[in-house]
Amino acid sequence: MRKFKHLIFDERNLFKDLLLSDTCKKKNGTINLSEIARQMNRGINTVKREIKRFKNIQDYKPSDAHKDYKQKRKKCIKKIPEFTKEKLDFIKTRFNKYHDTPEQLIYRYFIEFGIKFPAC
């Protein structure tokens, strides 16, 4: 099975060079996506996705593409919930003293604090 990795900045620079070079163009002058993918050792869909980042191929800038990638990546990473001492004490009490099931604990947590229980 193939391992998938994100494009790094150097690969985006190579991508820009390949887009502008004549070696990766078909006879009719259009871009040969499969040739770019082969030279980058990436899938053709990766090349298509990278082209889709910008409306015009001439507007493609590796630095802007990488900045866009970083912003989207930062946005999608889940934040680990932080429990205050009060919330931890509530959970310990309900679990150890009252022997609540996980479903009961989640429901009572919602009633007590007014927010959903942060579950993975």
Phi and psi restraints in degrees (range 20) as a CNS / XPLOR table:
assign (resid 1 and name C) (resid 2 and name N)
       (resid 2 and name CA) (resid 2 and name C) 1.0 -83.7 20.0 2
assign (resid 2 and name N) (resid 2 and name CA)
       (resid 2 and name C) (resid 3 and name N) 1.0 137.6 20.0 2
assign (resid 2 and name C) (resid 3 and name N)
       (resid 3 and name CA) (resid 3 and name C) 1.0 -90.0 20.0 2
assign (resid 3 and name N) (resid 3 and name CA)
       (resid 3 and name C) (resid 4 and name N) 1.0 130.7 20.0 2
assign (resid 3 and name C) (resid 4 and name N)
       (resid 4 and name CA) (resid 4 and name C) 1.0 -96.4 20.0 2
assign (resid 4 and name N) (resid 4 and name CA)
       (resid 4 and name C) (resid 5 and name N) 1.0 134.8 20.0 2
assign (resid 4 and name C) (resid 5 and name N)
       (resid 5 and name CA) (resid 5 and name C) 1.0 -132.0 20.0 2
assign (resid 5 and name N) (resid 5 and name CA)
       (resid 5 and name C) (resid 6 and name N) 1.0 153.4 20.0 2
assign (resid 5 and name C) (resid 6 and name N)
       (resid 6 and name CA) (resid 6 and name C) 1.0 -75.5 20.0 2
assign (resid 6 and name N) (resid 6 and name CA)
       (resid 6 and name C) (resid 7 and name N) 1.0 152.4 20.0 2
assign (resid 6 and name C) (resid 7 and name N)
       (resid 7 and name CA) (resid 7 and name C) 1.0 -70.2 20.0 2
assign (resid 7 and name N) (resid 7 and name CA)
       (resid 7 and name C) (resid 8 and name N) 1.0 138.5 20.0 2
assign (resid 7 and name C) (resid 8 and name N)
       (resid 8 and name CA) (resid 8 and name C) 1.0 -99.4 20.0 2
assign (resid 8 and name N) (resid 8 and name CA)
       (resid 8 and name C) (resid 9 and name N) 1.0 170.1 20.0 2
assign (resid 8 and name C) (resid 9 and name N)
       (resid 9 and name CA) (resid 9 and name C) 1.0 -59.2 20.0 2
assign (resid 9 and name N) (resid 9 and name CA)
       (resid 9 and name C) (resid 10 and name N) 1.0 -40.6 20.0 2
assign (resid 9 and name C) (resid 10 and name N)
       (resid 10 and name CA) (resid 10 and name C) 1.0 -62.7 20.0 2
assign (resid 10 and name N) (resid 10 and name CA)
       (resid 10 and name C) (resid 11 and name N) 1.0 -37.0 20.0 2
assign (resid 10 and name C) (resid 11 and name N)
       (resid 11 and name CA) (resid 11 and name C) 1.0 -68.5 20.0 2
assign (resid 11 and name N) (resid 11 and name CA)
       (resid 11 and name C) (resid 12 and name N) 1.0 -33.9 20.0 2
assign (resid 11 and name C) (resid 12 and name N)
       (resid 12 and name CA) (resid 12 and name C) 1.0 -67.7 20.0 2
assign (resid 12 and name N) (resid 12 and name CA)
       (resid 12 and name C) (resid 13 and name N) 1.0 -36.3 20.0 2
assign (resid 12 and name C) (resid 13 and name N)
       (resid 13 and name CA) (resid 13 and name C) 1.0 -64.3 20.0 2
assign (resid 13 and name N) (resid 13 and name CA)
       (resid 13 and name C) (resid 14 and name N) 1.0 -43.8 20.0 2
assign (resid 13 and name C) (resid 14 and name N)
       (resid 14 and name CA) (resid 14 and name C) 1.0 -61.0 20.0 2
assign (resid 14 and name N) (resid 14 and name CA)
       (resid 14 and name C) (resid 15 and name N) 1.0 -40.7 20.0 2
assign (resid 14 and name C) (resid 15 and name N)
       (resid 15 and name CA) (resid 15 and name C) 1.0 -59.8 20.0 2
assign (resid 15 and name N) (resid 15 and name CA)
       (resid 15 and name C) (resid 16 and name N) 1.0 -44.7 20.0 2
assign (resid 15 and name C) (resid 16 and name N)
       (resid 16 and name CA) (resid 16 and name C) 1.0 -61.5 20.0 2
assign (resid 16 and name N) (resid 16 and name CA)
       (resid 16 and name C) (resid 17 and name N) 1.0 -44.1 20.0 2
assign (resid 16 and name C) (resid 17 and name N)
       (resid 17 and name CA) (resid 17 and name C) 1.0 -62.9 20.0 2
assign (resid 17 and name N) (resid 17 and name CA)
       (resid 17 and name C) (resid 18 and name N) 1.0 -41.2 20.0 2
assign (resid 17 and name C) (resid 18 and name N)
       (resid 18 and name CA) (resid 18 and name C) 1.0 -68.1 20.0 2
assign (resid 18 and name N) (resid 18 and name CA)
       (resid 18 and name C) (resid 19 and name N) 1.0 -35.3 20.0 2
assign (resid 18 and name C) (resid 19 and name N)
       (resid 19 and name CA) (resid 19 and name C) 1.0 -61.9 20.0 2
assign (resid 19 and name N) (resid 19 and name CA)
       (resid 19 and name C) (resid 20 and name N) 1.0 -39.8 20.0 2
assign (resid 19 and name C) (resid 20 and name N)
       (resid 20 and name CA) (resid 20 and name C) 1.0 -86.4 20.0 2
assign (resid 20 and name N) (resid 20 and name CA)
       (resid 20 and name C) (resid 21 and name N) 1.0 -15.5 20.0 2
assign (resid 20 and name C) (resid 21 and name N)
       (resid 21 and name CA) (resid 21 and name C) 1.0 -77.2 20.0 2
assign (resid 21 and name N) (resid 21 and name CA)
       (resid 21 and name C) (resid 22 and name N) 1.0 155.2 20.0 2
assign (resid 21 and name C) (resid 22 and name N)
       (resid 22 and name CA) (resid 22 and name C) 1.0 -81.6 20.0 2
assign (resid 22 and name N) (resid 22 and name CA)
       (resid 22 and name C) (resid 23 and name N) 1.0 -16.5 20.0 2
assign (resid 22 and name C) (resid 23 and name N)
       (resid 23 and name CA) (resid 23 and name C) 1.0 -70.0 20.0 2
assign (resid 23 and name N) (resid 23 and name CA)
       (resid 23 and name C) (resid 24 and name N) 1.0 -23.0 20.0 2
assign (resid 23 and name C) (resid 24 and name N)
       (resid 24 and name CA) (resid 24 and name C) 1.0 -104.6 20.0 2
assign (resid 24 and name N) (resid 24 and name CA)
       (resid 24 and name C) (resid 25 and name N) 1.0 31.1 20.0 2
assign (resid 24 and name C) (resid 25 and name N)
       (resid 25 and name CA) (resid 25 and name C) 1.0 -118.2 20.0 2
assign (resid 25 and name N) (resid 25 and name CA)
       (resid 25 and name C) (resid 26 and name N) 1.0 148.0 20.0 2
assign (resid 25 and name C) (resid 26 and name N)
       (resid 26 and name CA) (resid 26 and name C) 1.0 -77.3 20.0 2
assign (resid 26 and name N) (resid 26 and name CA)
       (resid 26 and name C) (resid 27 and name N) 1.0 175.3 20.0 2
assign (resid 26 and name C) (resid 27 and name N)
       (resid 27 and name CA) (resid 27 and name C) 1.0 -63.9 20.0 2
assign (resid 27 and name N) (resid 27 and name CA)
       (resid 27 and name C) (resid 28 and name N) 1.0 -30.2 20.0 2
assign (resid 27 and name C) (resid 28 and name N)
       (resid 28 and name CA) (resid 28 and name C) 1.0 -84.9 20.0 2
assign (resid 28 and name N) (resid 28 and name CA)
       (resid 28 and name C) (resid 29 and name N) 1.0 1.3 20.0 2
assign (resid 28 and name C) (resid 29 and name N)
       (resid 29 and name CA) (resid 29 and name C) 1.0 97.2 20.0 2
assign (resid 29 and name N) (resid 29 and name CA)
       (resid 29 and name C) (resid 30 and name N) 1.0 -6.5 20.0 2
assign (resid 29 and name C) (resid 30 and name N)
       (resid 30 and name CA) (resid 30 and name C) 1.0 -82.0 20.0 2
assign (resid 30 and name N) (resid 30 and name CA)
       (resid 30 and name C) (resid 31 and name N) 1.0 164.7 20.0 2
assign (resid 30 and name C) (resid 31 and name N)
       (resid 31 and name CA) (resid 31 and name C) 1.0 -75.3 20.0 2
assign (resid 31 and name N) (resid 31 and name CA)
       (resid 31 and name C) (resid 32 and name N) 1.0 136.3 20.0 2
assign (resid 31 and name C) (resid 32 and name N)
       (resid 32 and name CA) (resid 32 and name C) 1.0 -96.1 20.0 2
assign (resid 32 and name N) (resid 32 and name CA)
       (resid 32 and name C) (resid 33 and name N) 1.0 94.5 20.0 2
assign (resid 32 and name C) (resid 33 and name N)
       (resid 33 and name CA) (resid 33 and name C) 1.0 -63.4 20.0 2
assign (resid 33 and name N) (resid 33 and name CA)
       (resid 33 and name C) (resid 34 and name N) 1.0 -38.9 20.0 2
assign (resid 33 and name C) (resid 34 and name N)
       (resid 34 and name CA) (resid 34 and name C) 1.0 -66.9 20.0 2
assign (resid 34 and name N) (resid 34 and name CA)
       (resid 34 and name C) (resid 35 and name N) 1.0 -33.2 20.0 2
assign (resid 34 and name C) (resid 35 and name N)
       (resid 35 and name CA) (resid 35 and name C) 1.0 -69.3 20.0 2
assign (resid 35 and name N) (resid 35 and name CA)
       (resid 35 and name C) (resid 36 and name N) 1.0 -41.0 20.0 2
assign (resid 35 and name C) (resid 36 and name N)
       (resid 36 and name CA) (resid 36 and name C) 1.0 -62.6 20.0 2
assign (resid 36 and name N) (resid 36 and name CA)
       (resid 36 and name C) (resid 37 and name N) 1.0 -45.2 20.0 2
assign (resid 36 and name C) (resid 37 and name N)
       (resid 37 and name CA) (resid 37 and name C) 1.0 -61.6 20.0 2
assign (resid 37 and name N) (resid 37 and name CA)
       (resid 37 and name C) (resid 38 and name N) 1.0 -40.3 20.0 2
assign (resid 37 and name C) (resid 38 and name N)
       (resid 38 and name CA) (resid 38 and name C) 1.0 -66.3 20.0 2
assign (resid 38 and name N) (resid 38 and name CA)
       (resid 38 and name C) (resid 39 and name N) 1.0 -43.0 20.0 2
assign (resid 38 and name C) (resid 39 and name N)
       (resid 39 and name CA) (resid 39 and name C) 1.0 -69.9 20.0 2
assign (resid 39 and name N) (resid 39 and name CA)
       (resid 39 and name C) (resid 40 and name N) 1.0 -29.7 20.0 2
assign (resid 39 and name C) (resid 40 and name N)
       (resid 40 and name CA) (resid 40 and name C) 1.0 -86.5 20.0 2
assign (resid 40 and name N) (resid 40 and name CA)
       (resid 40 and name C) (resid 41 and name N) 1.0 -10.4 20.0 2
assign (resid 40 and name C) (resid 41 and name N)
       (resid 41 and name CA) (resid 41 and name C) 1.0 61.3 20.0 2
assign (resid 41 and name N) (resid 41 and name CA)
       (resid 41 and name C) (resid 42 and name N) 1.0 44.9 20.0 2
assign (resid 41 and name C) (resid 42 and name N)
       (resid 42 and name CA) (resid 42 and name C) 1.0 -131.3 20.0 2
assign (resid 42 and name N) (resid 42 and name CA)
       (resid 42 and name C) (resid 43 and name N) 1.0 169.1 20.0 2
assign (resid 42 and name C) (resid 43 and name N)
       (resid 43 and name CA) (resid 43 and name C) 1.0 -76.7 20.0 2
assign (resid 43 and name N) (resid 43 and name CA)
       (resid 43 and name C) (resid 44 and name N) 1.0 155.9 20.0 2
assign (resid 43 and name C) (resid 44 and name N)
       (resid 44 and name CA) (resid 44 and name C) 1.0 -66.9 20.0 2
assign (resid 44 and name N) (resid 44 and name CA)
       (resid 44 and name C) (resid 45 and name N) 1.0 -31.6 20.0 2
assign (resid 44 and name C) (resid 45 and name N)
       (resid 45 and name CA) (resid 45 and name C) 1.0 -67.6 20.0 2
assign (resid 45 and name N) (resid 45 and name CA)
       (resid 45 and name C) (resid 46 and name N) 1.0 -30.8 20.0 2
assign (resid 45 and name C) (resid 46 and name N)
       (resid 46 and name CA) (resid 46 and name C) 1.0 -63.2 20.0 2
assign (resid 46 and name N) (resid 46 and name CA)
       (resid 46 and name C) (resid 47 and name N) 1.0 -42.4 20.0 2
assign (resid 46 and name C) (resid 47 and name N)
       (resid 47 and name CA) (resid 47 and name C) 1.0 -64.8 20.0 2
assign (resid 47 and name N) (resid 47 and name CA)
       (resid 47 and name C) (resid 48 and name N) 1.0 -43.9 20.0 2
assign (resid 47 and name C) (resid 48 and name N)
       (resid 48 and name CA) (resid 48 and name C) 1.0 -61.5 20.0 2
assign (resid 48 and name N) (resid 48 and name CA)
       (resid 48 and name C) (resid 49 and name N) 1.0 -43.9 20.0 2
assign (resid 48 and name C) (resid 49 and name N)
       (resid 49 and name CA) (resid 49 and name C) 1.0 -62.1 20.0 2
assign (resid 49 and name N) (resid 49 and name CA)
       (resid 49 and name C) (resid 50 and name N) 1.0 -39.5 20.0 2
assign (resid 49 and name C) (resid 50 and name N)
       (resid 50 and name CA) (resid 50 and name C) 1.0 -68.1 20.0 2
assign (resid 50 and name N) (resid 50 and name CA)
       (resid 50 and name C) (resid 51 and name N) 1.0 -37.2 20.0 2
assign (resid 50 and name C) (resid 51 and name N)
       (resid 51 and name CA) (resid 51 and name C) 1.0 -67.1 20.0 2
assign (resid 51 and name N) (resid 51 and name CA)
       (resid 51 and name C) (resid 52 and name N) 1.0 -36.4 20.0 2
assign (resid 51 and name C) (resid 52 and name N)
       (resid 52 and name CA) (resid 52 and name C) 1.0 -66.6 20.0 2
assign (resid 52 and name N) (resid 52 and name CA)
       (resid 52 and name C) (resid 53 and name N) 1.0 -16.4 20.0 2
assign (resid 52 and name C) (resid 53 and name N)
       (resid 53 and name CA) (resid 53 and name C) 1.0 -60.5 20.0 2
assign (resid 53 and name N) (resid 53 and name CA)
       (resid 53 and name C) (resid 54 and name N) 1.0 -29.2 20.0 2
assign (resid 53 and name C) (resid 54 and name N)
       (resid 54 and name CA) (resid 54 and name C) 1.0 -124.7 20.0 2
assign (resid 54 and name N) (resid 54 and name CA)
       (resid 54 and name C) (resid 55 and name N) 1.0 147.8 20.0 2
assign (resid 54 and name C) (resid 55 and name N)
       (resid 55 and name CA) (resid 55 and name C) 1.0 -67.6 20.0 2
assign (resid 55 and name N) (resid 55 and name CA)
       (resid 55 and name C) (resid 56 and name N) 1.0 -37.7 20.0 2
assign (resid 55 and name C) (resid 56 and name N)
       (resid 56 and name CA) (resid 56 and name C) 1.0 -121.2 20.0 2
assign (resid 56 and name N) (resid 56 and name CA)
       (resid 56 and name C) (resid 57 and name N) 1.0 137.5 20.0 2
assign (resid 56 and name C) (resid 57 and name N)
       (resid 57 and name CA) (resid 57 and name C) 1.0 -64.1 20.0 2
assign (resid 57 and name N) (resid 57 and name CA)
       (resid 57 and name C) (resid 58 and name N) 1.0 -34.0 20.0 2
assign (resid 57 and name C) (resid 58 and name N)
       (resid 58 and name CA) (resid 58 and name C) 1.0 -68.6 20.0 2
assign (resid 58 and name N) (resid 58 and name CA)
       (resid 58 and name C) (resid 59 and name N) 1.0 -21.7 20.0 2
assign (resid 58 and name C) (resid 59 and name N)
       (resid 59 and name CA) (resid 59 and name C) 1.0 -81.9 20.0 2
assign (resid 59 and name N) (resid 59 and name CA)
       (resid 59 and name C) (resid 60 and name N) 1.0 -6.1 20.0 2
assign (resid 59 and name C) (resid 60 and name N)
       (resid 60 and name CA) (resid 60 and name C) 1.0 -64.3 20.0 2
assign (resid 60 and name N) (resid 60 and name CA)
       (resid 60 and name C) (resid 61 and name N) 1.0 123.5 20.0 2
assign (resid 60 and name C) (resid 61 and name N)
       (resid 61 and name CA) (resid 61 and name C) 1.0 -126.9 20.0 2
assign (resid 61 and name N) (resid 61 and name CA)
       (resid 61 and name C) (resid 62 and name N) 1.0 123.6 20.0 2
assign (resid 61 and name C) (resid 62 and name N)
       (resid 62 and name CA) (resid 62 and name C) 1.0 -58.2 20.0 2
assign (resid 62 and name N) (resid 62 and name CA)
       (resid 62 and name C) (resid 63 and name N) 1.0 -37.3 20.0 2
assign (resid 62 and name C) (resid 63 and name N)
       (resid 63 and name CA) (resid 63 and name C) 1.0 -66.5 20.0 2
assign (resid 63 and name N) (resid 63 and name CA)
       (resid 63 and name C) (resid 64 and name N) 1.0 -42.4 20.0 2
assign (resid 63 and name C) (resid 64 and name N)
       (resid 64 and name CA) (resid 64 and name C) 1.0 -67.0 20.0 2
assign (resid 64 and name N) (resid 64 and name CA)
       (resid 64 and name C) (resid 65 and name N) 1.0 -39.4 20.0 2
assign (resid 64 and name C) (resid 65 and name N)
       (resid 65 and name CA) (resid 65 and name C) 1.0 -63.9 20.0 2
assign (resid 65 and name N) (resid 65 and name CA)
       (resid 65 and name C) (resid 66 and name N) 1.0 -40.9 20.0 2
assign (resid 65 and name C) (resid 66 and name N)
       (resid 66 and name CA) (resid 66 and name C) 1.0 -69.7 20.0 2
assign (resid 66 and name N) (resid 66 and name CA)
       (resid 66 and name C) (resid 67 and name N) 1.0 -37.8 20.0 2
assign (resid 66 and name C) (resid 67 and name N)
       (resid 67 and name CA) (resid 67 and name C) 1.0 -63.5 20.0 2
assign (resid 67 and name N) (resid 67 and name CA)
       (resid 67 and name C) (resid 68 and name N) 1.0 -42.3 20.0 2
assign (resid 67 and name C) (resid 68 and name N)
       (resid 68 and name CA) (resid 68 and name C) 1.0 -61.8 20.0 2
assign (resid 68 and name N) (resid 68 and name CA)
       (resid 68 and name C) (resid 69 and name N) 1.0 -43.0 20.0 2
assign (resid 68 and name C) (resid 69 and name N)
       (resid 69 and name CA) (resid 69 and name C) 1.0 -60.2 20.0 2
assign (resid 69 and name N) (resid 69 and name CA)
       (resid 69 and name C) (resid 70 and name N) 1.0 -45.6 20.0 2
assign (resid 69 and name C) (resid 70 and name N)
       (resid 70 and name CA) (resid 70 and name C) 1.0 -61.8 20.0 2
assign (resid 70 and name N) (resid 70 and name CA)
       (resid 70 and name C) (resid 71 and name N) 1.0 -42.8 20.0 2
assign (resid 70 and name C) (resid 71 and name N)
       (resid 71 and name CA) (resid 71 and name C) 1.0 -63.9 20.0 2
assign (resid 71 and name N) (resid 71 and name CA)
       (resid 71 and name C) (resid 72 and name N) 1.0 -45.1 20.0 2
assign (resid 71 and name C) (resid 72 and name N)
       (resid 72 and name CA) (resid 72 and name C) 1.0 -66.2 20.0 2
assign (resid 72 and name N) (resid 72 and name CA)
       (resid 72 and name C) (resid 73 and name N) 1.0 -37.8 20.0 2
assign (resid 72 and name C) (resid 73 and name N)
       (resid 73 and name CA) (resid 73 and name C) 1.0 -65.6 20.0 2
assign (resid 73 and name N) (resid 73 and name CA)
       (resid 73 and name C) (resid 74 and name N) 1.0 -42.3 20.0 2
assign (resid 73 and name C) (resid 74 and name N)
       (resid 74 and name CA) (resid 74 and name C) 1.0 -64.6 20.0 2
assign (resid 74 and name N) (resid 74 and name CA)
       (resid 74 and name C) (resid 75 and name N) 1.0 -36.3 20.0 2
assign (resid 74 and name C) (resid 75 and name N)
       (resid 75 and name CA) (resid 75 and name C) 1.0 -70.0 20.0 2
assign (resid 75 and name N) (resid 75 and name CA)
       (resid 75 and name C) (resid 76 and name N) 1.0 -32.4 20.0 2
assign (resid 75 and name C) (resid 76 and name N)
       (resid 76 and name CA) (resid 76 and name C) 1.0 -89.4 20.0 2
assign (resid 76 and name N) (resid 76 and name CA)
       (resid 76 and name C) (resid 77 and name N) 1.0 -12.8 20.0 2
assign (resid 76 and name C) (resid 77 and name N)
       (resid 77 and name CA) (resid 77 and name C) 1.0 -74.2 20.0 2
assign (resid 77 and name N) (resid 77 and name CA)
       (resid 77 and name C) (resid 78 and name N) 1.0 127.9 20.0 2
assign (resid 77 and name C) (resid 78 and name N)
       (resid 78 and name CA) (resid 78 and name C) 1.0 -70.5 20.0 2
assign (resid 78 and name N) (resid 78 and name CA)
       (resid 78 and name C) (resid 79 and name N) 1.0 140.1 20.0 2
assign (resid 78 and name C) (resid 79 and name N)
       (resid 79 and name CA) (resid 79 and name C) 1.0 -89.3 20.0 2
assign (resid 79 and name N) (resid 79 and name CA)
       (resid 79 and name C) (resid 80 and name N) 1.0 139.5 20.0 2
assign (resid 79 and name C) (resid 80 and name N)
       (resid 80 and name CA) (resid 80 and name C) 1.0 -76.6 20.0 2
assign (resid 80 and name N) (resid 80 and name CA)
       (resid 80 and name C) (resid 81 and name N) 1.0 127.0 20.0 2
assign (resid 80 and name C) (resid 81 and name N)
       (resid 81 and name CA) (resid 81 and name C) 1.0 -67.7 20.0 2
assign (resid 81 and name N) (resid 81 and name CA)
       (resid 81 and name C) (resid 82 and name N) 1.0 144.3 20.0 2
assign (resid 81 and name C) (resid 82 and name N)
       (resid 82 and name CA) (resid 82 and name C) 1.0 -107.3 20.0 2
assign (resid 82 and name N) (resid 82 and name CA)
       (resid 82 and name C) (resid 83 and name N) 1.0 126.4 20.0 2
assign (resid 82 and name C) (resid 83 and name N)
       (resid 83 and name CA) (resid 83 and name C) 1.0 -97.8 20.0 2
assign (resid 83 and name N) (resid 83 and name CA)
       (resid 83 and name C) (resid 84 and name N) 1.0 131.9 20.0 2
assign (resid 83 and name C) (resid 84 and name N)
       (resid 84 and name CA) (resid 84 and name C) 1.0 -78.6 20.0 2
assign (resid 84 and name N) (resid 84 and name CA)
       (resid 84 and name C) (resid 85 and name N) 1.0 169.1 20.0 2
assign (resid 84 and name C) (resid 85 and name N)
       (resid 85 and name CA) (resid 85 and name C) 1.0 -60.3 20.0 2
assign (resid 85 and name N) (resid 85 and name CA)
       (resid 85 and name C) (resid 86 and name N) 1.0 -39.1 20.0 2
assign (resid 85 and name C) (resid 86 and name N)
       (resid 86 and name CA) (resid 86 and name C) 1.0 -61.9 20.0 2
assign (resid 86 and name N) (resid 86 and name CA)
       (resid 86 and name C) (resid 87 and name N) 1.0 -43.7 20.0 2
assign (resid 86 and name C) (resid 87 and name N)
       (resid 87 and name CA) (resid 87 and name C) 1.0 -67.9 20.0 2
assign (resid 87 and name N) (resid 87 and name CA)
       (resid 87 and name C) (resid 88 and name N) 1.0 -40.5 20.0 2
assign (resid 87 and name C) (resid 88 and name N)
       (resid 88 and name CA) (resid 88 and name C) 1.0 -64.5 20.0 2
assign (resid 88 and name N) (resid 88 and name CA)
       (resid 88 and name C) (resid 89 and name N) 1.0 -42.0 20.0 2
assign (resid 88 and name C) (resid 89 and name N)
       (resid 89 and name CA) (resid 89 and name C) 1.0 -62.5 20.0 2
assign (resid 89 and name N) (resid 89 and name CA)
       (resid 89 and name C) (resid 90 and name N) 1.0 -40.8 20.0 2
assign (resid 89 and name C) (resid 90 and name N)
       (resid 90 and name CA) (resid 90 and name C) 1.0 -60.7 20.0 2
assign (resid 90 and name N) (resid 90 and name CA)
       (resid 90 and name C) (resid 91 and name N) 1.0 -46.1 20.0 2
assign (resid 90 and name C) (resid 91 and name N)
       (resid 91 and name CA) (resid 91 and name C) 1.0 -64.2 20.0 2
assign (resid 91 and name N) (resid 91 and name CA)
       (resid 91 and name C) (resid 92 and name N) 1.0 -44.7 20.0 2
assign (resid 91 and name C) (resid 92 and name N)
       (resid 92 and name CA) (resid 92 and name C) 1.0 -62.2 20.0 2
assign (resid 92 and name N) (resid 92 and name CA)
       (resid 92 and name C) (resid 93 and name N) 1.0 -43.0 20.0 2
assign (resid 92 and name C) (resid 93 and name N)
       (resid 93 and name CA) (resid 93 and name C) 1.0 -63.5 20.0 2
assign (resid 93 and name N) (resid 93 and name CA)
       (resid 93 and name C) (resid 94 and name N) 1.0 -49.1 20.0 2
assign (resid 93 and name C) (resid 94 and name N)
       (resid 94 and name CA) (resid 94 and name C) 1.0 -64.6 20.0 2
assign (resid 94 and name N) (resid 94 and name CA)
       (resid 94 and name C) (resid 95 and name N) 1.0 -35.1 20.0 2
assign (resid 94 and name C) (resid 95 and name N)
       (resid 95 and name CA) (resid 95 and name C) 1.0 -79.5 20.0 2
assign (resid 95 and name N) (resid 95 and name CA)
       (resid 95 and name C) (resid 96 and name N) 1.0 -46.6 20.0 2
assign (resid 95 and name C) (resid 96 and name N)
       (resid 96 and name CA) (resid 96 and name C) 1.0 -86.9 20.0 2
assign (resid 96 and name N) (resid 96 and name CA)
       (resid 96 and name C) (resid 97 and name N) 1.0 -40.8 20.0 2
assign (resid 96 and name C) (resid 97 and name N)
       (resid 97 and name CA) (resid 97 and name C) 1.0 -85.0 20.0 2
assign (resid 97 and name N) (resid 97 and name CA)
       (resid 97 and name C) (resid 98 and name N) 1.0 -47.5 20.0 2
assign (resid 97 and name C) (resid 98 and name N)
       (resid 98 and name CA) (resid 98 and name C) 1.0 -95.6 20.0 2
assign (resid 98 and name N) (resid 98 and name CA)
       (resid 98 and name C) (resid 99 and name N) 1.0 -6.7 20.0 2
assign (resid 98 and name C) (resid 99 and name N)
       (resid 99 and name CA) (resid 99 and name C) 1.0 53.2 20.0 2
assign (resid 99 and name N) (resid 99 and name CA)
       (resid 99 and name C) (resid 100 and name N) 1.0 45.6 20.0 2
assign (resid 99 and name C) (resid 100 and name N)
       (resid 100 and name CA) (resid 100 and name C) 1.0 -67.9 20.0 2
assign (resid 100 and name N) (resid 100 and name CA)
       (resid 100 and name C) (resid 101 and name N) 1.0 146.4 20.0 2
assign (resid 100 and name C) (resid 101 and name N)
       (resid 101 and name CA) (resid 101 and name C) 1.0 -75.5 20.0 2
assign (resid 101 and name N) (resid 101 and name CA)
       (resid 101 and name C) (resid 102 and name N) 1.0 163.8 20.0 2
assign (resid 101 and name C) (resid 102 and name N)
       (resid 102 and name CA) (resid 102 and name C) 1.0 -56.9 20.0 2
assign (resid 102 and name N) (resid 102 and name CA)
       (resid 102 and name C) (resid 103 and name N) 1.0 -36.9 20.0 2
assign (resid 102 and name C) (resid 103 and name N)
       (resid 103 and name CA) (resid 103 and name C) 1.0 -65.0 20.0 2
assign (resid 103 and name N) (resid 103 and name CA)
       (resid 103 and name C) (resid 104 and name N) 1.0 -43.8 20.0 2
assign (resid 103 and name C) (resid 104 and name N)
       (resid 104 and name CA) (resid 104 and name C) 1.0 -65.1 20.0 2
assign (resid 104 and name N) (resid 104 and name CA)
       (resid 104 and name C) (resid 105 and name N) 1.0 -41.0 20.0 2
assign (resid 104 and name C) (resid 105 and name N)
       (resid 105 and name CA) (resid 105 and name C) 1.0 -61.2 20.0 2
assign (resid 105 and name N) (resid 105 and name CA)
       (resid 105 and name C) (resid 106 and name N) 1.0 -44.7 20.0 2
assign (resid 105 and name C) (resid 106 and name N)
       (resid 106 and name CA) (resid 106 and name C) 1.0 -63.7 20.0 2
assign (resid 106 and name N) (resid 106 and name CA)
       (resid 106 and name C) (resid 107 and name N) 1.0 -42.3 20.0 2
assign (resid 106 and name C) (resid 107 and name N)
       (resid 107 and name CA) (resid 107 and name C) 1.0 -64.5 20.0 2
assign (resid 107 and name N) (resid 107 and name CA)
       (resid 107 and name C) (resid 108 and name N) 1.0 -46.5 20.0 2
assign (resid 107 and name C) (resid 108 and name N)
       (resid 108 and name CA) (resid 108 and name C) 1.0 -67.3 20.0 2
assign (resid 108 and name N) (resid 108 and name CA)
       (resid 108 and name C) (resid 109 and name N) 1.0 -32.8 20.0 2
assign (resid 108 and name C) (resid 109 and name N)
       (resid 109 and name CA) (resid 109 and name C) 1.0 -62.3 20.0 2
assign (resid 109 and name N) (resid 109 and name CA)
       (resid 109 and name C) (resid 110 and name N) 1.0 -42.3 20.0 2
assign (resid 109 and name C) (resid 110 and name N)
       (resid 110 and name CA) (resid 110 and name C) 1.0 -64.5 20.0 2
assign (resid 110 and name N) (resid 110 and name CA)
       (resid 110 and name C) (resid 111 and name N) 1.0 -41.9 20.0 2
assign (resid 110 and name C) (resid 111 and name N)
       (resid 111 and name CA) (resid 111 and name C) 1.0 -65.6 20.0 2
assign (resid 111 and name N) (resid 111 and name CA)
       (resid 111 and name C) (resid 112 and name N) 1.0 -42.6 20.0 2
assign (resid 111 and name C) (resid 112 and name N)
       (resid 112 and name CA) (resid 112 and name C) 1.0 -69.6 20.0 2
assign (resid 112 and name N) (resid 112 and name CA)
       (resid 112 and name C) (resid 113 and name N) 1.0 -46.9 20.0 2
assign (resid 112 and name C) (resid 113 and name N)
       (resid 113 and name CA) (resid 113 and name C) 1.0 -106.9 20.0 2
assign (resid 113 and name N) (resid 113 and name CA)
       (resid 113 and name C) (resid 114 and name N) 1.0 -10.5 20.0 2
assign (resid 113 and name C) (resid 114 and name N)
       (resid 114 and name CA) (resid 114 and name C) 1.0 75.3 20.0 2
assign (resid 114 and name N) (resid 114 and name CA)
       (resid 114 and name C) (resid 115 and name N) 1.0 11.8 20.0 2
assign (resid 114 and name C) (resid 115 and name N)
       (resid 115 and name CA) (resid 115 and name C) 1.0 -131.2 20.0 2
assign (resid 115 and name N) (resid 115 and name CA)
       (resid 115 and name C) (resid 116 and name N) 1.0 155.9 20.0 2
assign (resid 115 and name C) (resid 116 and name N)
       (resid 116 and name CA) (resid 116 and name C) 1.0 -67.3 20.0 2
assign (resid 116 and name N) (resid 116 and name CA)
       (resid 116 and name C) (resid 117 and name N) 1.0 148.3 20.0 2
assign (resid 116 and name C) (resid 117 and name N)
       (resid 117 and name CA) (resid 117 and name C) 1.0 -68.5 20.0 2
assign (resid 117 and name N) (resid 117 and name CA)
       (resid 117 and name C) (resid 118 and name N) 1.0 127.1 20.0 2
assign (resid 117 and name C) (resid 118 and name N)
       (resid 118 and name CA) (resid 118 and name C) 1.0 -73.6 20.0 2
assign (resid 118 and name N) (resid 118 and name CA)
       (resid 118 and name C) (resid 119 and name N) 1.0 100.8 20.0 2
assign (resid 118 and name C) (resid 119 and name N)
       (resid 119 and name CA) (resid 119 and name C) 1.0 -112.0 20.0 2
assign (resid 119 and name N) (resid 119 and name CA)
       (resid 119 and name C) (resid 120 and name N) 1.0 153.9 20.0 2
